[in-house]
Amino acid sequence: MFNDKSVLITGGTGSFGHKYTETLLSRYKPKRLIIYSRDELKQFEMQQRFNAPCMRFFIGDVRDKERLTRAMQDVDFVIHAAAMKQVPAAEYNPTECIKTNIDGAENVINSAIDNGIEKVIALSTDKAANPINLYGATKLASDKLFVAANNMVGANKPRFSVVRYGNVVGSRGSVVPYFRSLIENGTDHIPVTHQDMTRFWITLQQGVDFVLKNFERMLGGEIFVPKIPSIRITDLAKAMAPDIPIKIVGIRPGEKLHEMMCPGDMAFHTFEFKDHFVIAPAIKFFQRSNDFTSNALNEKGKSVDEIFEYVSNSNPHFLSVDEISAFNEEARK
Ligand SMILES: NC(=O)c1ccc[n+]([C@@H]2O[C@H](COP(=O)([O-])OP(=O)(O)OC[C@H]3O[C@@H](n4cnc5c(N)ncnc54)[C@H](OP(=O)(O)O)[C@@H]3O)[C@@H](O)[C@H]2O)c1
């Protein structure tokens, strides 16, 4: 699907962007792969790492529509990964988070429409489902913008969809590198904010593969949610440091005890497929099919129960301590 095509990824120098680039270059022969982000050092290091002739590096901010529109010229597919994503930073700098995550999303949409891009996938997070912090709320607003953008183009291009998943094992600023650095520095305890805390758990490679697959599946308007396991944070601590005691330090501002990917209130619009869920748009599209029970690959989904919700503590698939160790090891590859 990506052979001889041009792909642009906003936030391409981040954790997702690196794994996506590695995967795309190993499986396909794209015409161009454009990395769009702000920091020249991260771009320089990425250029050194991949040294691929098809790659182009654009310095630019998603807040700058003119620059985005220039960067998207003759592009076929866009992945929108750029975001401000640290929960405390978003709480303390709300307008900055809104400018990047909401205004930036609107700019990506308008630039994609102006350039007649074929398909756009925006990355979302479990924190966008029934959000309690600003990061999640801005990502929910972004999700809504991408879904509704399909209505702005009617039967024409582009098609816009969203991929929503949970904690990526080992991504920048996340719990695994935090625990690892504590352990390496000889900590006498592992701080866990709440005894019962659970999270969805996914590797970067699984996230990338899910996004690549959804470019084939998408009709436009879906929020794609993968079926993935959950973990208990206390089990994560035991897996990473079996001999170091856990200390409960209290829940942080903006932190949930459990994360949610499909809210119960959206059950009427949620369809279950073999390895994923689709949350279909609540609005009716004009000049477009509103049937999301099958997709462009002709996979069939079925309606979920009307009380269904997909939450990390009631997930039927939990990893044991040993499974977490193996999963985290796999994630480091
Ligand atoms: N990591 C997770 O656990 C997780 C889970 C679920 C969903 N997600 C979502 O997945 C996406 C990618 O996450 P990630 O882990 O790869 O993040 P990351 O490692 O922090 O990378 C973020 C990227 O966005 C760029 N960026 C930030 N602000 C920008 C702006 N205003 N304009 C242009 N580029 C900007 C950054 O580069 P510069 O700073 O150089 O611009 C960097 O390339 C995000 O949308 C996030 O919400 C992540």
The ligand as a Gaussian input file, in Angstrom:
#p B3LYP/6-31G(d) Opt

LIG

0 1
 N        3.446000       7.249000      24.236000
 C        2.279000       6.747000      24.647000
 O        2.200000       6.031000      25.647000
 C        1.034000       7.053000      23.836000
 C       -0.132000       6.334000      24.123000
 C       -1.277000       6.600000      23.373000
 C       -1.236000       7.563000      22.389000
 N       -0.098000       8.263000      22.139000
 C       -0.129000       9.304000      21.095000
 O        0.790000       8.938000      20.088000
 C        1.352000      10.102000      19.495000
 C        2.859000       9.999000      19.422000
 O        3.364000       9.809000      20.714000
 P        4.915000       9.601000      20.980000
 O        5.012000       8.700000      22.160000
 O        5.631000       9.254000      19.733000
 O        5.309000      11.095000      21.447000
 P        6.745000      11.729000      21.597000
 O        7.811000      10.686000      21.623000
 O        6.671000      12.707000      22.722000
 O        6.910000      12.552000      20.240000
 C        6.160000      13.689000      19.982000
 C        6.567000      14.237000      18.625000
 O        5.776000      15.372000      18.319000
 C        6.628000      16.457000      17.947000
 N        5.932000      17.682000      18.310000
 C        5.517000      18.097000      19.534000
 N        4.910000      19.272000      19.437000
 C        4.912000      19.609000      18.117000
 C        4.413000      20.722000      17.386000
 N        3.789000      21.718000      18.002000
 N        4.587000      20.738000      16.041000
 C        5.225000      19.732000      15.416000
 N        5.701000      18.651000      16.050000
 C        5.555000      18.609000      17.392000
 C        7.930000      16.192000      18.717000
 O        9.068000      16.765000      18.104000
 P        9.530000      18.283000      18.392000
 O        9.455000      18.465000      19.870000
 O       10.893000      18.360000      17.822000
 O        8.568000      19.148000      17.626000
 C        8.023000      14.668000      18.539000
 O        8.492000      14.370000      17.252000
 C        0.820000      11.295000      20.290000
 O       -0.233000      11.874000      19.557000
 C        0.300000      10.680000      21.567000
 O       -0.792000      11.432000      22.072000
 C        1.049000       8.022000      22.836000

